[in-house]
């Protein structure tokens, strides 16, 4: 027995030595979970850990870091790409070409289904649908921008494009221009023609699904006087439960496995995107919608053209949305809810939009509308009836927010339709456009 002990001791020492040597050979970043990185990727991480520490800290705690998805995997581009950076200090000796801009195809290398679903959704057209609209361009540049020789696009750059996106332009070094970047708009068009911006909801460089599941992910765009969806949500019982308990819910279940029980009330993502029951998750936010609630007149969706406001299959969408509701509510509860909501949408169509639009057409044919619509009380009322109060009434009704359906919606709609009708009748009776309480000849 005595002769065995020295042998055991030697074997133990040898094993410890091998272990220590193997640990010493591992690079320091591997201790932080940054495994399987190429030398070029490791160089990016080590440099940017000093230069832009926040970016690396976000990435280091992400699923991408766990899986060995590095800066190079997302930022590398062909040397002849229009987005390739050149002349960047500190990047002269890089073995690869990189870009600041990450189009959706990069995400699609791993998340193919999600990108394809996004491309079939209303989010895809967020920017390109506004390009041909001369009235919108005039609103932003001529009226809001006052045709200022230098700054007429300022309200677009700091407002519209930060939600809708824009056509990203790069300079001779591959850097995006200040007029188009930074831009968190969801429908941006890249120099290579691709459209979309995944980091709007899964913000870089953490890309957390938990973040995208919370209502705040939608709130930076879906708010305000024209489509106050986050305020509408907060007015619902769902929103009240979220505000009370949401901090304790489970947000990080795997994709397609986030179900009631992880949460007590739905968020925007639950109803419009998440897998629930037999429903598969989707990044097509249009898929479960029945009505279009933002157009002047609401119609049931019936188009497969991504540029159409009627994009989607409304009947199939209603079935899916009712299935979402039925995961927590009885069938009678769900059916009654949608019956009341549909009634409110039809009331808006028939009692407000169609009458005020008919009045506008008659006034236009009679030459009784001002050339500047934003200096014409009737045209302003006509716009608000659909774009502000009308949207609020419809969306509040369909999402279960009584204050927005009533006080911010139909209550204000009835005031505006009465005033618009009064102006219409006066103009048609007198054949002139009122000006500051008096009447002036329309030809003056």
Secondary structure, 3 states (H helix, E strand, C coil): CHHHHHHHHHHHHHHHHHHHHHHHHCCHHHHHCCCCCCHHHHHHHHHHHHHCHHHHHHHHCCHHHHCCCCHHHHHEECCCCCCCCCCCCCCCCCCCEECCCCCHHHHHCCCHHHHHHHHCCHHHHCCHHHHCCHHHHHHHHHHHCCCCCCCCCHHHHHHHHHHHCCECCECCCCCECCCCCCCCCCCCECCCCCECCHHHCCCCCCCCHHHHHCCHHHHCCCCCCCCCHHHHHHHCHHHHHHHHHHHHCCCCCCCCCCCECCECCCCHHHHHCCCECCECCCCCCCCCCCECCCCCCCCECEECCCCCCCEEEHHHHHHHHHHHHHCCCCHHHHHHHHHHHHHHHHHHHHHHHHHHHHHHHHHHHCCCCCCCHHHCHHHHHHHHHHHCHHHHHHHHHHCCCHHHHHHHHHHHHHHHHHHHHHHHHHHHHHCCEEECCEEECCCC
